[in-house]
């Protein structure tokens, strides 16, 4: 089983070759269900459970209905009539993120540690618990402390700012999955020292079209992409990589085999997006 605790959101993604500052930009604007936690959950090919929180506004009700139709979600309901929906806005320029903005206050303020602990229950050592950095500091710290010694905990940093606020909780993890910028905000160039000091077994550094770098107990290994795909919208590619990697590991693949398999899944998805 793979448990994912994190954000579901309504994604609003605008796509252009180049955005012009200070003016309105006619764009291809796409609306859909997203959020890092949800995208990882939806990309899994294993038995899975998603734990999140939602309010009762119309947008949140739509997200709840979609999650309930998909199955496998445990949703902490928020009764406050003034609670706002979780939203993510991204400007994708020439296939890369120009700027993104998120409002996940509903998750940070409403998802409680007792609810999350109850829904995770008693995981097996072979299970995975994926925590995304949109969680509040107390909730993520509580989950990491409770489960890091009992199952394989994965931390997805989400952003530089959100990664840094959880720094104190990043101990005894099975896997950390930062971008280059997120890793730099956590430990600078001292990756191996950071891993040793904190008992982190594996680090996967996501480098976009340059591939990924793996740090594990055998050392460091760079994985170049098999093909560089010029897709107009790469939103969620990193989340799909994490989902595919965790799925392969859950199925018993060695991590270096799992990394290559996960990259292939992402490349195939991006190819499909590029041709559509």
Backbone as CSV, one residue per row, in Angstrom:
resi,resn,N_x,N_y,N_z,CA_x,CA_y,CA_z,C_x,C_y,C_z
1,UNK,0.841,-1.193,0.000,0.000,0.000,0.000,0.880,1.249,0.000
2,UNK,0.442,2.248,-0.737,1.098,3.553,-0.715,0.092,4.575,-0.185
3,UNK,0.435,5.208,0.916,-0.377,6.272,1.499,0.208,7.613,1.065
4,UNK,-0.644,8.505,0.586,-0.215,9.844,0.202,-0.992,10.842,1.047
5,UNK,-0.277,11.707,1.764,-0.917,12.748,2.566,-0.489,14.088,1.988
6,UNK,-1.464,14.854,1.497,-1.087,16.117,0.869,-2.262,16.819,0.233
7,UNK,-1.945,17.682,-0.722,-2.921,18.619,-1.273,-3.611,18.093,-2.517
8,UNK,-4.898,18.359,-2.588,-5.630,18.328,-3.845,-6.020,19.771,-4.140
9,UNK,-6.011,20.143,-5.403,-6.283,21.534,-5.757,-6.964,21.614,-7.108
10,UNK,-7.501,22.768,-7.368,-7.954,23.091,-8.716,-6.797,23.798,-9.412
11,UNK,-6.312,23.197,-10.482,-5.202,23.758,-11.251,-5.728,24.661,-12.356
12,UNK,-5.161,25.840,-12.461,-5.423,26.744,-13.570,-4.069,27.014,-14.221
13,UNK,-3.871,26.488,-15.435,-2.569,26.537,-16.097,-2.698,27.294,-17.414
14,UNK,-1.936,28.374,-17.556,-1.906,29.158,-18.786,-0.636,28.818,-19.560
15,UNK,-0.784,28.552,-20.867,0.331,28.090,-21.695,0.556,29.053,-22.852
16,UNK,1.795,29.548,-22.992,2.201,30.398,-24.107,3.669,30.130,-24.416
17,UNK,4.092,30.514,-25.619,5.520,30.459,-25.939,6.286,31.500,-25.126
18,UNK,5.710,32.702,-25.009,6.345,33.746,-24.210,5.283,34.697,-23.686
19,UNK,5.358,35.003,-22.389,4.435,35.950,-21.785,5.027,37.353,-21.829
20,UNK,4.196,38.314,-22.149,4.611,39.714,-22.189,4.227,40.376,-20.877
21,UNK,5.185,40.989,-20.215,4.942,41.624,-18.933,4.065,42.861,-19.090
22,UNK,3.225,43.105,-18.095,2.460,44.343,-18.012,1.262,44.428,-18.926
23,UNK,0.830,43.298,-19.491,-0.321,43.331,-20.386,-1.047,42.003,-20.330
24,UNK,-2.259,41.965,-20.858,-3.016,40.722,-20.926,-2.449,39.838,-22.037
25,UNK,-2.314,38.543,-21.755,-1.745,37.599,-22.704,-2.780,36.562,-23.116
26,UNK,-3.285,36.633,-24.351,-4.138,35.541,-24.827,-3.373,34.216,-24.718
27,UNK,-3.993,33.208,-24.075,-3.281,31.977,-23.755,-4.202,30.782,-23.893
28,UNK,-3.586,29.608,-23.950,-4.300,28.350,-23.810,-4.411,28.083,-22.319
29,UNK,-5.601,28.228,-21.748,-5.792,28.099,-20.308,-6.559,26.816,-20.021
30,UNK,-5.976,25.998,-19.136,-6.537,24.687,-18.831,-6.915,24.603,-17.361
31,UNK,-8.054,24.012,-17.099,-8.575,23.869,-15.748,-8.716,22.386,-15.435
32,UNK,-8.244,21.979,-14.268,-8.365,20.571,-13.923,-8.045,20.305,-12.468
33,UNK,-8.188,19.056,-12.076,-7.877,18.637,-10.717,-6.379,18.402,-10.605
34,UNK,-5.769,18.978,-9.574,-4.329,18.843,-9.409,-3.940,18.885,-7.946
35,UNK,-2.796,19.504,-7.676,-2.203,19.449,-6.350,-1.162,18.351,-6.322
36,UNK,-0.018,18.608,-5.700,1.090,17.653,-5.727,0.679,16.302,-5.162
37,UNK,0.056,16.309,-3.984,-0.352,15.043,-3.387,-1.294,14.269,-4.274
38,UNK,-2.306,14.966,-4.825,-3.263,14.277,-5.690,-2.597,13.744,-6.947
39,UNK,-1.705,14.525,-7.559,-1.083,14.053,-8.795,-0.195,12.840,-8.546
40,UNK,0.485,12.804,-7.423,1.256,11.602,-7.085,0.313,10.424,-6.877
41,UNK,-0.738,10.645,-6.109,-1.735,9.596,-5.867,-2.314,9.066,-7.175
42,UNK,-2.706,9.966,-8.068,-3.361,9.538,-9.309,-2.407,8.815,-10.252
43,UNK,-1.089,9.053,-10.092,-0.121,8.394,-10.948,0.334,7.036,-10.461
44,UNK,-0.083,6.631,-9.264,0.336,5.349,-8.705,-0.338,4.188,-9.420
45,UNK,0.374,3.084,-9.527,-0.182,1.854,-10.111,-0.248,0.753,-9.060
46,UNK,-0.208,1.128,-7.797,-0.228,0.199,-6.675,-1.503,0.407,-5.872
47,UNK,-1.810,-0.487,-4.926,-2.858,-0.161,-3.951,-2.506,1.154,-3.258
48,UNK,-3.495,2.023,-3.057,-3.176,3.390,-2.671,-4.284,3.999,-1.826
49,UNK,-3.913,5.040,-1.068,-4.878,5.806,-0.291,-4.401,7.245,-0.226
50,UNK,-5.319,8.176,-0.397,-5.003,9.602,-0.410,-5.719,10.273,0.747
51,UNK,-4.977,11.048,1.533,-5.511,11.690,2.734,-5.342,13.199,2.586
52,UNK,-6.465,13.932,2.666,-6.424,15.371,2.419,-7.581,16.041,3.158
53,UNK,-7.769,17.338,2.917,-8.862,18.096,3.526,-9.475,19.007,2.478
54,UNK,-10.789,19.217,2.581,-11.506,20.093,1.667,-12.621,20.819,2.404
55,UNK,-12.940,22.006,1.908,-14.040,22.793,2.465,-15.346,22.443,1.743
56,UNK,-16.377,23.253,1.994,-17.682,22.951,1.430,-18.132,23.909,0.354
57,UNK,-17.254,24.775,-0.144,-17.615,25.704,-1.211,-17.837,24.933,-2.515
58,UNK,-18.448,25.551,-3.534,-18.756,24.826,-4.776,-17.536,24.211,-5.459
59,UNK,-16.413,24.923,-5.480,-15.219,24.378,-6.124,-14.717,23.158,-5.363
60,UNK,-14.695,23.249,-4.042,-14.244,22.125,-3.237,-15.197,20.939,-3.352
61,UNK,-16.485,21.209,-3.469,-17.443,20.109,-3.638,-17.195,19.383,-4.953
62,UNK,-16.851,20.124,-5.990,-16.521,19.488,-7.276,-15.291,18.592,-7.122
63,UNK,-14.271,19.091,-6.413,-13.068,18.284,-6.192,-13.394,17.045,-5.375
64,UNK,-14.238,17.193,-4.356,-14.632,16.047,-3.539,-15.339,14.986,-4.378
65,UNK,-16.262,15.406,-5.229,-16.986,14.460,-6.072,-16.035,13.712,-7.005
66,UNK,-15.054,14.437,-7.548,-14.083,13.785,-8.427,-13.242,12.764,-7.667
67,UNK,-12.820,13.113,-6.453,-12.042,12.178,-5.642,-12.869,10.958,-5.251
68,UNK,-14.102,11.183,-4.863,-14.952,10.065,-4.467,-15.231,9.133,-5.643
69,UNK,-15.344,9.701,-6.849,-15.551,8.871,-8.033,-14.313,8.034,-8.345
70,UNK,-13.130,8.599,-8.071,-11.884,7.881,-8.330,-11.636,6.792,-7.295
71,UNK,-12.062,7.036,-6.069,-11.911,6.055,-4.999,-10.566,6.158,-4.310
72,UNK,-10.529,5.687,-3.062,-9.278,5.622,-2.321,-8.920,6.867,-1.547
73,UNK,-9.856,7.817,-1.396,-9.549,9.076,-0.716,-10.233,9.136,0.639
74,UNK,-9.512,9.653,1.627,-10.059,9.971,2.943,-9.977,11.477,3.093
75,UNK,-11.124,12.151,3.183,-11.175,13.608,3.135,-11.699,14.152,4.451
76,UNK,-10.882,14.974,5.110,-11.346,15.650,6.314,-12.183,16.851,5.899
77,UNK,-13.452,16.836,6.280,-14.378,17.890,5.870,-14.223,19.112,6.763
78,UNK,-14.259,20.298,6.148,-14.156,21.560,6.863,-15.517,22.246,6.797
79,UNK,-16.086,22.549,7.946,-17.439,23.089,8.014,-17.494,24.603,7.968
80,UNK,-16.374,25.271,8.151,-16.340,26.724,8.184,-16.833,27.283,6.845
81,UNK,-17.896,28.065,6.872,-18.483,28.580,5.634,-17.566,29.565,4.931
82,UNK,-16.589,30.116,5.639,-15.670,31.071,5.037,-14.380,30.417,4.536
83,UNK,-14.272,29.103,4.683,-13.067,28.406,4.216,-12.973,28.480,2.696
84,UNK,-11.753,28.628,2.208,-11.540,28.823,0.782,-11.059,27.545,0.115
85,UNK,-11.304,27.394,-1.185,-10.855,26.184,-1.886,-9.346,26.213,-2.125
86,UNK,-8.724,25.048,-2.293,-7.301,25.002,-2.632,-7.116,25.284,-4.126
87,UNK,-6.223,26.215,-4.442,-6.046,26.657,-5.821,-4.566,26.703,-6.188
88,UNK,-4.289,26.382,-7.449,-2.926,26.487,-7.969,-2.986,27.166,-9.328
89,UNK,-2.151,28.186,-9.520,-2.089,28.946,-10.767,-0.671,28.846,-11.319
90,UNK,-0.553,28.506,-12.597,0.776,28.370,-13.199,0.799,29.020,-14.572
91,UNK,1.906,29.683,-14.880,2.180,30.194,-16.217,3.287,29.340,-16.815
92,UNK,2.969,28.603,-17.863,3.930,27.727,-18.522,4.421,28.410,-19.793
93,UNK,5.712,28.718,-19.830,6.297,29.428,-20.953,7.274,28.502,-21.679
94,UNK,6.963,28.201,-22.946,7.806,27.311,-23.767,8.069,25.986,-23.065
95,UNK,7.046,25.450,-22.399,7.148,24.147,-21.776,7.743,24.129,-20.387
96,UNK,8.153,25.292,-19.856,8.729,25.356,-18.520,7.921,26.315,-17.656
97,UNK,7.960,26.090,-16.354,7.218,26.944,-15.442,7.883,28.309,-15.338
98,UNK,7.154,29.344,-15.740,7.649,30.717,-15.582,7.434,31.183,-14.155
99,UNK,6.214,30.982,-13.660,5.901,31.309,-12.271,4.648,30.532,-11.867
100,UNK,4.608,30.138,-10.623,3.433,29.456,-10.100,3.024,30.099,-8.784
101,UNK,1.761,29.971,-8.437,1.259,30.491,-7.166,0.225,29.516,-6.623
102,UNK,0.235,29.328,-5.309,-0.693,28.371,-4.713,-1.329,28.953,-3.470
103,UNK,-2.548,28.491,-3.198,-3.255,28.843,-1.971,-3.801,27.546,-1.389
104,UNK,-3.028,26.939,-0.475,-3.398,25.673,0.143,-3.658,25.859,1.638
105,UNK,-4.169,27.034,2.001,-4.416,27.294,3.417,-5.419,26.319,4.013
106,UNK,-6.342,25.836,3.199,-7.341,24.905,3.723,-6.665,23.633,4.229
107,UNK,-5.657,23.146,3.512,-4.935,21.951,3.951,-4.091,22.253,5.184
108,UNK,-3.386,23.367,5.156,-2.490,23.718,6.255,-3.254,23.953,7.552
109,UNK,-4.444,24.520,7.451,-5.187,24.898,8.645,-6.170,23.835,9.113
110,UNK,-6.593,22.947,8.209,-7.708,22.065,8.547,-7.337,20.593,8.691
111,UNK,-6.344,20.118,7.971,-5.993,18.704,8.105,-5.312,18.495,9.449
112,UNK,-5.901,17.678,10.294,-5.376,17.492,11.641,-4.495,16.258,11.714
113,UNK,-3.558,16.283,12.644,-2.689,15.133,12.846,-3.471,13.900,13.303
114,UNK,-4.405,14.001,14.241,-5.164,12.800,14.629,-5.897,12.156,13.453
115,UNK,-6.487,12.986,12.573,-7.186,12.439,11.404,-6.208,11.695,10.502
116,UNK,-5.065,12.309,10.210,-4.086,11.677,9.328,-3.524,10.398,9.937
117,UNK,-3.213,10.425,11.229,-2.699,9.227,11.895,-3.718,8.092,11.837
118,UNK,-4.955,8.410,12.079,-6.001,7.390,12.045,-6.149,6.788,10.649
119,UNK,-6.080,7.619,9.620,-6.291,7.131,8.273,-5.087,6.329,7.748
120,UNK,-3.880,6.658,8.207,-2.721,5.841,7.826,-2.740,4.525,8.583
121,UNK,-3.095,4.567,9.850,-3.238,3.337,10.618,-1.906,2.686,10.947
122,UNK,-1.791,1.405,10.606,-0.601,0.613,10.929,0.044,0.105,9.644
123,UNK,0.839,0.928,8.981,1.452,0.497,7.720,2.500,-0.588,7.939
124,UNK,2.709,-1.397,6.918,3.736,-2.422,6.943,5.090,-1.806,6.610
125,UNK,6.189,-2.462,6.994,7.516,-1.952,6.625,7.713,-1.827,5.119
126,UNK,7.008,-2.653,4.336,7.134,-2.613,2.875,6.244,-1.570,2.222
127,UNK,5.392,-0.909,3.002,4.517,0.132,2.468,5.303,1.433,2.281
128,UNK,4.627,2.412,1.686,5.200,3.755,1.531,4.228,4.779,2.098
129,UNK,4.800,5.819,2.690,4.032,6.985,3.120,4.645,8.207,2.457
130,UNK,3.908,8.830,1.523,4.388,9.995,0.792,3.784,11.241,1.425
131,UNK,4.651,12.161,1.837,4.226,13.412,2.461,4.605,14.574,1.555
132,UNK,3.637,15.408,1.189,3.997,16.574,0.376,4.096,17.805,1.258
133,UNK,4.943,18.739,0.871,5.316,19.867,1.719,4.225,20.915,1.842
134,UNK,3.071,20.710,1.220,1.943,21.601,1.445,1.317,21.397,2.817
135,UNK,1.667,20.321,3.498,1.155,20.073,4.837,1.680,21.116,5.819
136,UNK,0.947,21.316,6.892,1.441,22.207,7.938,2.660,21.584,8.600
137,UNK,3.469,22.410,9.217,4.678,21.919,9.890,4.338,20.910,10.992
138,UNK,3.365,21.173,11.878,3.070,20.191,12.935,2.570,18.857,12.389
139,UNK,1.751,18.878,11.343,1.215,17.624,10.805,2.320,16.811,10.145
140,UNK,3.129,17.442,9.311,4.200,16.689,8.662,5.205,16.172,9.690
141,UNK,5.550,17.007,10.676,6.495,16.576,11.700,5.947,15.390,12.488
142,UNK,4.663,15.439,12.826,4.054,14.352,13.577,4.017,13.053,12.803
143,UNK,3.687,13.133,11.508,3.636,11.928,10.674,5.028,11.345,10.470
144,UNK,6.002,12.217,10.207,7.366,11.735,10.000,7.899,11.074,11.265
145,UNK,7.665,11.685,12.402,8.154,11.125,13.662,7.497,9.788,13.976
146,UNK,6.213,9.688,13.691,5.464,8.471,14.010,5.837,7.301,13.107
147,UNK,6.064,7.575,11.816,6.153,6.473,10.860,7.530,6.231,10.248
148,UNK,8.480,7.142,10.394,9.765,6.975,9.708,10.494,5.706,10.122
149,UNK,10.297,5.264,11.342,10.959,4.044,11.805,10.153,2.782,11.515
150,UNK,8.938,2.955,10.956,8.037,1.813,10.786,7.740,1.482,9.336
151,UNK,7.905,2.451,8.455,7.624,2.222,7.046,8.509,3.141,6.220
152,UNK,8.384,3.087,4.891,9.254,3.881,4.019,8.595,5.233,3.737
153,UNK,9.170,6.283,4.320,8.604,7.626,4.209,9.312,8.394,3.093
154,UNK,8.517,9.017,2.232,9.002,9.819,1.104,8.562,11.256,1.331
155,UNK,9.482,12.205,1.148,9.146,13.622,1.272,9.299,14.299,-0.074
156,UNK,8.204,14.914,-0.563,8.206,15.683,-1.802,8.199,17.165,-1.433
157,UNK,9.294,17.907,-1.715,9.445,19.276,-1.203,8.515,20.329,-1.788
158,UNK,8.004,20.153,-2.991,7.018,21.039,-3.622,7.626,22.356,-4.109
159,UNK,8.294,23.098,-3.235,8.870,24.388,-3.607,10.012,24.713,-2.664
160,UNK,10.813,25.701,-3.042,11.937,26.109,-2.194,11.439,26.564,-0.826
161,UNK,10.436,27.415,-0.815,9.925,27.959,0.448,9.327,26.874,1.325
162,UNK,8.534,25.991,0.732,7.874,24.958,1.526,8.851,23.876,1.974
163,UNK,9.860,23.585,1.157,10.884,22.629,1.575,11.595,23.130,2.822
164,UNK,11.977,24.415,2.812,12.768,24.972,3.911,12.009,24.963,5.233
165,UNK,10.706,25.151,5.186,9.969,25.228,6.454,9.855,23.873,7.144
166,UNK,10.091,22.786,6.401,10.015,21.451,6.987,11.394,20.858,7.284
167,UNK,12.428,21.670,7.185,13.793,21.164,7.300,14.008,20.356,8.575
168,UNK,13.496,20.820,9.690,13.746,20.147,10.972,13.160,18.744,11.017
169,UNK,12.143,18.465,10.205,11.464,17.166,10.239,12.085,16.128,9.310
170,UNK,13.065,16.527,8.516,13.600,15.629,7.493,14.688,14.739,8.082
171,UNK,14.241,13.684,8.765,15.155,12.736,9.396,14.618,11.318,9.205
172,UNK,15.546,10.394,8.975,15.222,8.959,8.871,14.223,8.663,7.754
173,UNK,14.337,9.418,6.662,13.461,9.211,5.519,14.030,8.142,4.593
174,UNK,13.138,7.479,3.876,13.581,6.543,2.845,13.994,7.280,1.582
175,UNK,13.255,8.358,1.241,13.495,9.035,-0.030,13.109,10.500,0.057
176,UNK,13.969,11.340,-0.502,13.735,12.773,-0.654,13.775,13.068,-2.146
177,UNK,12.818,13.871,-2.669,12.689,14.046,-4.120,12.690,15.518,-4.529
178,UNK,13.763,16.265,-4.285,13.782,17.696,-4.596,14.175,18.006,-6.040
179,UNK,13.879,19.221,-6.462,14.519,19.789,-7.638,15.901,20.296,-7.226
180,UNK,16.679,20.750,-8.189,18.001,21.310,-7.889,17.872,22.485,-6.928
181,UNK,16.917,23.363,-7.191,16.741,24.556,-6.359,16.296,24.183,-4.948
182,UNK,15.394,23.213,-4.837,14.920,22.787,-3.517,16.039,22.126,-2.715
183,UNK,16.842,21.308,-3.385,17.953,20.660,-2.695,18.950,21.700,-2.188
184,UNK,19.226,22.699,-3.015,20.165,23.742,-2.609,19.660,24.489,-1.381
185,UNK,18.353,24.717,-1.306,17.791,25.420,-0.150,17.882,24.579,1.120
186,UNK,17.958,23.253,0.963,18.021,22.368,2.120,19.446,22.127,2.605
187,UNK,20.375,21.925,1.659,21.714,21.504,2.101,22.858,22.052,1.266
188,UNK,22.601,22.865,0.263,23.676,23.371,-0.570,24.372,22.241,-1.303
189,UNK,25.692,22.272,-1.323,26.450,21.262,-2.069,26.743,20.011,-1.247
190,UNK,26.418,20.022,0.039,26.803,18.913,0.923,25.708,17.856,0.993
191,UNK,25.367,17.266,-0.150,24.260,16.316,-0.208,24.553,15.084,0.636
192,UNK,25.720,14.475,0.435,26.040,13.249,1.156,26.127,13.494,2.663
193,UNK,26.687,14.619,3.072,26.756,14.937,4.497,25.365,15.117,5.077
194,UNK,24.510,15.779,4.312,23.121,15.982,4.732,22.430,14.633,4.927
195,UNK,22.617,13.717,3.985,22.013,12.395,4.092,22.541,11.641,5.305
196,UNK,23.837,11.670,5.501,24.438,10.953,6.624,23.993,11.515,7.968
197,UNK,23.968,12.833,8.072,23.601,13.474,9.329,22.155,13.200,9.714
198,UNK,21.291,13.041,8.718,19.858,12.938,8.979,19.288,11.544,8.740
199,UNK,20.121,10.602,8.370,19.638,9.240,8.160,18.719,9.093,6.968
200,UNK,18.964,9.872,5.913,18.152,9.795,4.689,18.807,8.806,3.735
201,UNK,18.065,7.799,3.323,18.659,6.694,2.560,18.884,7.027,1.092
202,UNK,17.939,7.739,0.478,18.020,8.010,-0.950,17.556,9.425,-1.255
203,UNK,18.212,10.057,-2.220,17.792,11.367,-2.719,17.734,11.294,-4.240
204,UNK,16.612,11.683,-4.793,16.438,11.813,-6.244,16.325,13.295,-6.560
205,UNK,17.246,13.827,-7.346,17.222,15.243,-7.712,16.622,15.360,-9.113
206,UNK,15.489,16.038,-9.211,14.793,16.205,-10.490,15.358,17.427,-11.219
207,UNK,15.843,17.204,-12.437,16.528,18.269,-13.174,15.868,18.580,-14.516
208,UNK,14.570,18.304,-14.623,13.852,18.648,-15.842,14.383,17.901,-17.047
209,UNK,14.618,18.635,-18.125,15.058,18.000,-19.366,16.473,17.442,-19.285
210,UNK,17.189,17.716,-18.179,18.523,17.139,-17.983,18.475,15.784,-17.295
211,UNK,17.291,15.328,-16.900,17.154,14.026,-16.280,17.125,14.105,-14.767
212,UNK,17.704,13.119,-14.104,17.726,13.091,-12.645,19.086,12.606,-12.167
213,UNK,19.388,12.918,-10.918,20.571,12.384,-10.247,20.116,11.639,-9.006
214,UNK,20.636,10.428,-8.833,20.317,9.604,-7.674,21.512,9.543,-6.733
215,UNK,21.258,9.789,-5.461,22.223,9.528,-4.402,21.666,8.378,-3.569
216,UNK,22.405,7.270,-3.498,21.962,6.130,-2.696,23.157,5.512,-1.998
217,UNK,22.985,4.316,-1.438,24.077,3.721,-0.673,25.217,3.227,-1.555
218,UNK,25.018,3.216,-2.873,26.089,2.836,-3.789,26.862,4.038,-4.310
219,UNK,26.381,5.244,-4.015,27.065,6.447,-4.479,26.133,7.382,-5.214
220,UNK,26.613,7.960,-6.283,25.854,8.927,-7.081,25.765,8.430,-8.518
221,UNK,24.577,8.567,-9.131,24.398,8.143,-10.510,23.507,9.134,-11.238
222,UNK,23.957,9.604,-12.390,23.176,10.510,-13.225,22.415,9.709,-14.272
223,UNK,21.158,10.056,-14.458,20.303,9.422,-15.452,19.886,10.474,-16.476
224,UNK,20.440,10.392,-17.668,20.035,11.297,-18.743,18.727,10.795,-19.340
225,UNK,17.873,11.686,-19.823,16.639,11.224,-20.470,16.937,10.455,-21.739
226,UNK,16.088,9.484,-22.039,16.237,8.738,-23.288,15.934,9.618,-24.486
227,UNK,15.029,10.566,-24.275,14.666,11.517,-25.322,14.222,12.808,-24.640
228,UNK,14.577,13.945,-25.215,14.128,15.233,-24.693,12.857,15.621,-25.438
229,UNK,11.746,15.725,-24.701,10.441,16.007,-25.294,10.133,17.484,-25.130
230,UNK,9.838,18.157,-26.224,9.478,19.579,-26.192,7.964,19.694,-26.033
231,UNK,7.483,19.483,-24.822,6.048,19.555,-24.553,5.669,20.970,-24.132
232,UNK,4.498,21.466,-24.541,4.103,22.829,-24.189,3.745,22.993,-22.716
233,UNK,3.370,21.912,-22.043,2.963,21.987,-20.633,3.544,20.794,-19.896
234,UNK,4.487,21.047,-18.994,5.110,19.974,-18.221,4.595,19.930,-16.784
235,UNK,3.462,20.599,-16.529,2.882,20.574,-15.187,2.656,19.142,-14.735
236,UNK,3.149,18.805,-13.555,2.925,17.481,-12.999,3.923,16.422,-13.415
237,UNK,4.892,16.767,-14.274,5.864,15.760,-14.721,6.681,15.230,-13.543
238,UNK,7.096,16.119,-12.650,7.859,15.680,-11.485,7.041,14.811,-10.553
239,UNK,5.750,15.115,-10.427,4.873,14.319,-9.573,4.670,12.925,-10.165
240,UNK,4.536,12.856,-11.490,4.407,11.559,-12.146,5.680,10.740,-11.977
241,UNK,6.837,11.403,-12.017,8.098,10.696,-11.790,8.100,10.061,-10.402
242,UNK,7.696,10.824,-9.389,7.658,10.285,-8.026,6.680,9.120,-7.939
243,UNK,5.485,9.283,-8.511,4.482,8.222,-8.468,4.981,6.948,-9.152
244,UNK,5.594,7.099,-10.313,6.074,5.933,-11.051,7.238,5.270,-10.339
245,UNK,8.111,6.083,-9.737,9.244,5.546,-8.994,8.766,4.760,-7.776
246,UNK,7.868,5.342,-6.994,7.352,4.658,-5.808,6.609,3.384,-6.201
247,UNK,5.857,3.421,-7.302,5.150,2.227,-7.761,6.124,1.105,-8.091
248,UNK,7.204,1.441,-8.794,8.198,0.423,-9.159,8.907,-0.124,-7.926
249,UNK,9.234,0.752,-6.983,9.868,0.304,-5.746,8.927,-0.587,-4.938
250,UNK,7.669,-0.220,-4.901,6.668,-1.016,-4.189,6.557,-2.410,-4.799
251,UNK,6.747,-2.488,-6.110,6.679,-3.779,-6.795,7.970,-4.591,-6.660
252,UNK,8.964,-4.036,-5.958,10.177,-4.788,-5.680,11.367,-4.497,-6.559
253,UNK,11.275,-3.488,-7.425,12.410,-3.158,-8.287,13.524,-2.482,-7.488
254,UNK,14.789,-2.761,-7.804,15.889,-1.993,-7.197,15.772,-0.531,-7.600
255,UNK,16.286,0.350,-6.767,16.017,1.764,-6.993,16.587,2.255,-8.318
256,UNK,17.744,1.751,-8.741,18.324,2.241,-9.993,17.518,1.769,-11.207
257,UNK,16.941,0.601,-11.100,16.035,0.127,-12.155,14.742,0.936,-12.123
258,UNK,14.258,1.216,-10.916,13.004,1.952,-10.764,13.109,3.371,-11.303
259,UNK,14.272,4.007,-11.124,14.454,5.367,-11.636,14.319,5.392,-13.149
260,UNK,14.992,4.491,-13.836,14.911,4.466,-15.297,13.494,4.154,-15.765
261,UNK,12.828,3.239,-15.092,11.452,2.910,-15.462,10.536,4.115,-15.282
262,UNK,10.733,4.856,-14.188,9.905,6.036,-13.936,10.151,7.117,-14.976
263,UNK,11.394,7.312,-15.367,11.704,8.308,-16.392,11.035,7.950,-17.717
264,UNK,10.990,6.663,-18.033,10.339,6.231,-19.276,8.851,6.555,-19.259
265,UNK,8.208,6.346,-18.114,6.785,6.670,-17.993,6.553,8.158,-18.240
266,UNK,7.394,9.000,-17.652,7.242,10.453,-17.816,7.484,10.857,-19.265
267,UNK,8.511,10.308,-19.895,8.814,10.642,-21.288,7.662,10.270,-22.201
268,UNK,7.057,9.122,-21.952,5.923,8.701,-22.782,4.726,9.610,-22.581
269,UNK,4.487,10.039,-21.334,3.371,10.949,-21.070,3.605,12.293,-21.747
270,UNK,4.827,12.817,-21.666,5.128,14.088,-22.288,5.040,14.009,-23.810
271,UNK,5.454,12.886,-24.377,5.293,12.699,-25.815,3.834,12.799,-26.226
272,UNK,2.967,12.163,-25.435,1.532,12.244,-25.725,1.007,13.662,-25.647
273,UNK,1.491,14.431,-24.650,1.071,15.833,-24.528,1.610,16.691,-25.648
274,UNK,2.832,16.382,-26.105,3.439,17.185,-27.157,2.749,16.995,-28.490
275,UNK,2.146,15.816,-28.678,1.529,15.530,-29.974,0.063,15.890,-30.009
276,UNK,-0.485,16.263,-28.865,-1.923,16.559,-28.821,-2.225,17.993,-29.245
